[in-house]
């Protein structure tokens, strides 16, 4: 593609199915309106590619003729080539920061797999409006941006852009996480929502309409592995209690799936039903010990203000909570006032007003006058001015 362009991809939340999905119960994940953006622009030096990611203080360049390009087979792999990983790690020997190394590894692995020596060298500048490490799929959002940008730069789309972006971004996720489920990159690619059940059920929910959402990042760090292990230990110790709770969580996901089929065209009824299911789901998550006082403060505040129903999302123990804003006859201004009061009562938290069921991977032409530094400083409304198209 001639000229500068940008790509973007949304983050995600687990709407229903936290923890129970680990135990082979169904889950529903949905895209949120907070996104990662990536600018593709001319190279800083001819013959060199650059990855600039100011959010994690990463700015690295590599000469194209030193990259370990992979022979193209015409088939997208589903596993990493460890020999290629080793060669790329050699190029990253001076990158010690974990986040920086993971991002650079995913970028270079996708570059040598999708592009070749003849692909025009470019600079790639990423900026994410998603909190990193908060369970919102920030790494998948980045992987989708990188995969879609490289497929576009190298003119490598063959048949179905969505399927190809999804498959390559899954490889990017493998570079970052080792053994990802595929949920995060599927949501970031497609947008909307997906229904998932281990080991291999992953179905897009095609009629998920955008719904108003408040996302609250408590900024409390948590160890997902410890929380998952705690639930497993509880299940092993009192299976007669835990099995019905996990079954109920799976039933909530199934009920939400049915609700979307029947009420997808009625946002008022849909938000009310999903909010009710969210209330029940949060209670079950509290019962298995994965909530946190900060999450309960978020829920109590949203309840008091009548904003909607709040539940934790992800592993719990801190991290993020989501509030499904119940559609009512209140004016838009009144709802916004409630959200601002909600924000004011929790100044220690990060509160985002966004959408649930956002669009997936997209691209837009960008004026050459927009520098990488300016692009990386934009806020959401600046990016919204671009003429986005979606695959």
C-alpha positions in Angstrom: 0.0 0.0 0.0 1.4 3.4 -1.0 1.7 6.0 1.7 1.3 5.8 5.5 -1.5 3.8 7.0 -2.6 2.7 10.5 -4.2 -0.5 11.8 -6.0 -1.0 15.0 -7.5 -3.8 17.1 -9.6 -3.9 20.3 -9.0 -5.4 23.7 -11.3 -7.9 25.3 -13.0 -8.9 28.5 -14.2 -12.3 29.7 -17.9 -11.5 30.0 -19.0 -14.9 31.4 -16.9 -17.9 32.3 -13.9 -16.7 34.4 -12.2 -19.7 36.1 -14.9 -22.1 35.1 -13.5 -22.1 31.5 -10.4 -23.6 32.9 -12.5 -26.6 34.0 -14.0 -27.1 30.5 -17.1 -25.0 31.0 -18.2 -22.5 28.3 -17.2 -18.9 28.3 -18.1 -15.7 26.4 -15.5 -13.1 25.6 -16.3 -9.7 24.0 -14.3 -6.9 22.4 -14.1 -3.6 24.2 -13.7 -0.1 22.6 -10.2 0.4 24.1 -7.8 -0.3 21.3 -4.2 -0.7 20.2 -3.1 1.4 17.2 -0.1 0.9 14.9 1.3 3.3 12.3 3.2 2.1 9.3 5.5 4.8 7.9 8.7 5.2 5.9 11.8 3.7 7.5 14.2 5.8 9.6 17.1 4.3 7.6 16.8 2.7 4.2 16.9 -1.1 4.5 16.1 -1.1 8.2 12.9 -1.9 10.0 12.0 -0.2 13.2 9.6 -1.1 16.0 8.7 1.8 18.3 6.5 1.1 21.2 6.7 4.1 23.6 4.2 2.6 26.1 6.8 0.0 27.1 9.8 2.2 26.2 10.8 0.1 23.3 12.6 1.5 20.2 14.7 -1.0 18.2 15.8 -1.2 14.6 17.2 -4.1 12.6 18.7 -4.3 9.1 16.5 -6.4 6.8 19.5 -8.3 5.3 20.3 -9.7 8.8 16.9 -11.2 9.5 16.3 -15.0 9.4 13.5 -15.1 6.9 11.5 -18.3 6.7 10.9 -20.1 3.5 7.2 -19.6 2.5 5.1 -22.8 2.2 1.8 -21.2 1.4 0.4 -22.5 4.7 0.0 -20.6 8.0 1.8 -22.6 10.7 0.1 -23.5 14.0 3.3 -23.9 16.0 6.5 -22.0 16.4 9.7 -23.0 14.7 12.1 -23.1 17.7 15.1 -22.7 15.4 13.7 -19.4 14.2 12.9 -18.3 17.7 16.5 -19.0 18.7 17.9 -16.9 15.8 15.5 -14.0 16.7 16.5 -14.2 20.4 20.1 -13.8 19.3 19.0 -10.4 17.7 17.4 -9.5 21.0 20.3 -10.4 23.3 20.4 -6.8 24.6 16.7 -6.6 25.3 16.3 -7.6 29.0 12.9 -6.1 29.9 10.3 -8.9 29.7 7.5 -6.9 28.1 10.0 -5.4 25.5 11.4 -8.8 24.7 8.0 -10.4 24.2 6.8 -7.6 21.9 10.0 -7.6 19.8 10.0 -11.4 19.5 6.4 -11.5 18.3 7.0 -8.6 15.8 10.2 -10.1 14.4 8.8 -13.7 14.2 5.8 -12.5 12.3 8.0 -10.3 10.1 10.3 -13.1 9.0 7.3 -15.4 8.5 5.0 -13.1 6.5 7.5 -10.8 4.7 10.6 -11.5 2.7 13.8 -9.8 1.7 11.9 -7.8 -1.1 9.3 -6.4 1.3 9.7 -2.6 1.5 11.3 -1.7 4.8 9.0 0.4 7.1 8.8 1.9 10.6 6.1 0.5 12.9 4.9 2.7 15.8 2.5 1.2 18.3 0.3 2.9 20.9 -2.1 1.1 23.1 -5.0 2.7 25.1 -5.4 -0.7 26.9 -3.8 -1.1 30.4 -0.9 -3.5 29.9 -1.1 -6.7 32.0 -4.6 -6.1 33.3 -6.2 -9.1 31.6 -7.7 -7.1 28.8 -6.0 -8.9 25.9 -3.4 -6.1 25.2 -0.9 -8.6 23.8 -3.4 -10.1 21.4 -4.5 -6.6 20.3 -0.8 -5.9 19.5 -0.4 -9.2 17.7 -3.4 -8.5 15.6 -2.1 -5.1 14.7 1.3 -6.4 13.7 -0.1 -9.4 11.7 -2.6 -7.2 9.8 0.0 -4.5 9.1 2.6 -7.0 7.8 0.1 -8.8 5.7 -0.9 -5.5 4.1 2.7 -4.2 3.7 3.8 -7.5 2.0 0.5 -7.9 0.0 0.3 -11.4 1.4 -3.5 -11.7 1.8 -4.6 -14.8 -0.1 -8.2 -15.6 0.6 -9.9 -14.5 3.8 -8.2 -11.6 5.5 -10.0 -12.2 8.9 -9.0 -15.9 9.0 -5.4 -15.0 8.0 -5.0 -12.2 10.5 -6.5 -14.4 13.2 -4.2 -17.3 12.4 -1.0 -15.2 12.2 -1.9 -13.2 15.4 -2.3 -16.6 17.2 1.4 -17.3 16.3 2.3 -13.8 17.7 0.4 -14.8 20.9 2.5 -18.0 21.0 5.6 -15.9 21.0 4.3 -13.9 24.0 2.4 -16.5 26.0 3.6 -19.9 24.9 0.3 -21.7 25.0 -2.6 -19.2 24.4 -6.2 -20.3 24.2 -6.9 -18.4 21.0 -9.8 -16.5 22.5 -8.0 -13.1 22.8 -6.7 -12.9 19.2 -10.1 -14.2 17.9 -11.9 -11.4 19.6 -9.3 -8.8 18.7 -9.5 -9.8 15.0 -13.3 -10.3 14.7 -14.6 -7.8 17.3 -18.1 -8.5 18.7 -18.0 -11.6 20.9 -17.1 -15.3 20.8 -18.3 -18.4 22.5 -15.6 -20.7 23.7 -15.3 -24.1 25.3 -12.2 -26.3 25.7 -10.7 -27.9 23.9 -11.7 -26.7 20.5 -15.1 -24.9 20.4 -14.5 -21.3 19.3 -17.6 -19.7 17.7 -18.1 -16.1 16.7 -21.4 -14.6 18.1 -22.4 -12.6 15.0 -25.3 -10.6 16.4 -23.6 -9.0 19.4 -24.6 -5.3 19.3 -22.4 -2.6 20.9 -23.4 -1.9 24.5 -22.3 0.8 26.9 -19.7 -0.4 29.4 -17.7 1.1 32.2 -14.3 -0.6 32.7 -12.5 0.0 36.0 -8.9 -0.9 36.5 -8.2 -1.2 40.3 -4.5 -1.2 39.5 -4.1 -4.0 42.1 -1.7 -6.5 40.7 -2.6 -10.2 40.9 -1.0 -13.5 40.0 -3.4 -15.3 37.6 -1.6 -18.7 38.2 -2.1 -18.5 41.9 -5.8 -17.6 41.7 -6.4 -20.5 39.2 -4.5 -22.9 41.4 -6.5 -21.8 44.4 -9.8 -22.6 42.6 -8.4 -26.0 41.5 -7.4 -26.8 45.1 -10.9 -25.8 46.4 -12.5 -28.0 43.8 -10.3 -31.0 44.8 -11.0 -30.4 48.5 -14.8 -30.0 48.3 -15.9 -31.2 44.8 -19.6 -31.6 45.9 -19.8 -27.9 46.5 -17.5 -26.6 43.7 -18.8 -28.7 40.8 -22.3 -27.2 41.0 -20.8 -23.7 41.2 -18.7 -24.2 38.2 -21.6 -25.8 36.3 -23.7 -22.8 37.2 -21.0 -20.5 35.7 -21.1 -22.5 32.5 -24.9 -22.3 32.5 -24.6 -18.5 32.7 -22.5 -18.4 29.6 -25.0 -20.6 27.8 -27.9 -18.5 29.0 -26.1 -15.3 27.7 -25.5 -17.0 24.3 -29.3 -17.8 24.1 -30.1 -14.3 25.2 -28.0 -12.8 22.4 -29.8 -14.9 19.9 -33.3 -13.8 21.1 -32.6 -10.2 22.2 -29.7 -9.1 20.0 -31.9 -6.5 18.2 -33.2 -5.0 21.4 -30.4 -3.2 23.3 -32.6 -2.2 26.3 -33.8 -5.8 27.0 -30.4 -7.2 26.2 -28.5 -5.0 28.5 -31.0 -5.7 31.3 -30.7 -9.4 30.9 -26.9 -9.4 30.6 -26.7 -7.2 33.7 -28.8 -9.7 35.6 -26.5 -12.6 34.5 -23.4 -10.5 35.4 -24.8 -9.9 39.0 -25.3 -13.7 39.5 -21.9 -14.5 37.9 -20.1 -12.0 40.2 -21.8 -13.6 43.3 -20.5 -17.0 42.2 -17.0 -15.7 41.7 -17.1 -14.1 45.2 -18.1 -17.5 46.6 -15.0 -19.2 45.3 -12.7 -16.6 46.7 -11.4 -14.7 43.7 -12.8 -11.2 44.4 -10.9 -8.5 46.2 -12.0 -5.5 48.5 -11.2 -3.1 45.6 -13.5 -5.0 43.3 -16.2 -5.0 45.9 -15.8 -1.2 46.2 -16.4 -0.8 42.5 -19.5 -3.0 42.7 -20.9 -1.2 45.8 -20.3 2.2 44.2 -22.0 1.3 40.9 -24.9 -0.3 42.8 -25.4 2.8 44.9 -25.4 5.1 41.9 -27.7 2.8 39.9 -25.2 2.7 37.1 -25.7 -0.9 36.2 -24.4 -4.3 37.3 -20.7 -4.9 38.0 -18.7 -8.1 38.0 -15.0 -8.8 38.1 -13.4 -9.9 34.8 -10.4 -12.1 34.3 -8.7 -13.9 37.1 -9.9 -11.5 39.8 -7.9 -10.8 43.0 -7.6 -7.2 41.8 -7.3 -6.3 38.1 -10.4 -5.1 36.4 -14.2 -4.9 36.9 -16.8 -4.3 34.3 -20.1 -2.5 34.7 -22.8 -3.2 32.1 -24.6 0.1 31.9 -28.3 -0.8 31.9 -30.1 1.0 29.0 -32.9 3.1 30.5 -35.0 6.1 29.6 -32.3 8.4 31.2 -30.9 10.9 28.8 -27.3 10.5 27.6 -26.3 13.4 29.7 -27.8 11.8 32.9 -25.9 8.6 32.3 -22.7 10.5 31.7 -23.3 12.4 35.0 -23.6 9.0 36.8 -20.4 7.8 35.3 -18.6 11.0 36.3 -19.9 10.6 39.9 -18.8 7.0 39.8 -15.3 8.1 38.6 -15.1 10.9 41.3 -15.8 8.4 44.1 -12.8 6.2 43.2 -10.0 8.5 42.3 -7.4 5.8 43.0 -8.8 3.7 40.1 -8.6 4.1 36.4 -12.1 4.4 34.9 -12.9 4.0 31.2 -16.2 4.7 29.5 -16.3 2.4 26.5 -18.3 -0.1 24.4 -18.8 -3.8 24.7 -18.9 -5.6 21.4 -16.6 -3.2 19.6 -15.5 -3.7 16.0 -12.5 -5.9 15.2 -9.3 -5.3 13.2 -9.4 -2.2 11.0 -7.1 0.0 8.8 -7.0 3.6 7.7 -4.9 5.8 5.5 -2.9 8.4 7.5 -1.6 11.7 6.3 2.2 11.8 5.9 2.3 14.9 8.1 1.5 12.8 11.2 4.8 11.8 12.7 5.3 8.7 14.7 5.8 10.8 17.9 2.5 12.6 17.2 0.7 9.3 16.5 1.9 7.8 19.7 0.6 10.8 21.7 -3.0 10.6 20.4 -6.0 10.0 22.5 -9.0 7.9 21.4 -10.9 10.9 19.9 -7.8 11.7 17.7 -7.8 8.1 16.3 -11.6 8.2 15.8 -11.1 11.0 13.2 -9.4 8.5 10.8 -11.6 6.9 8.1 -11.5 3.4 9.5 -12.4 0.4 7.4 -12.8 -3.1 8.9 -11.9 -6.5 7.5 
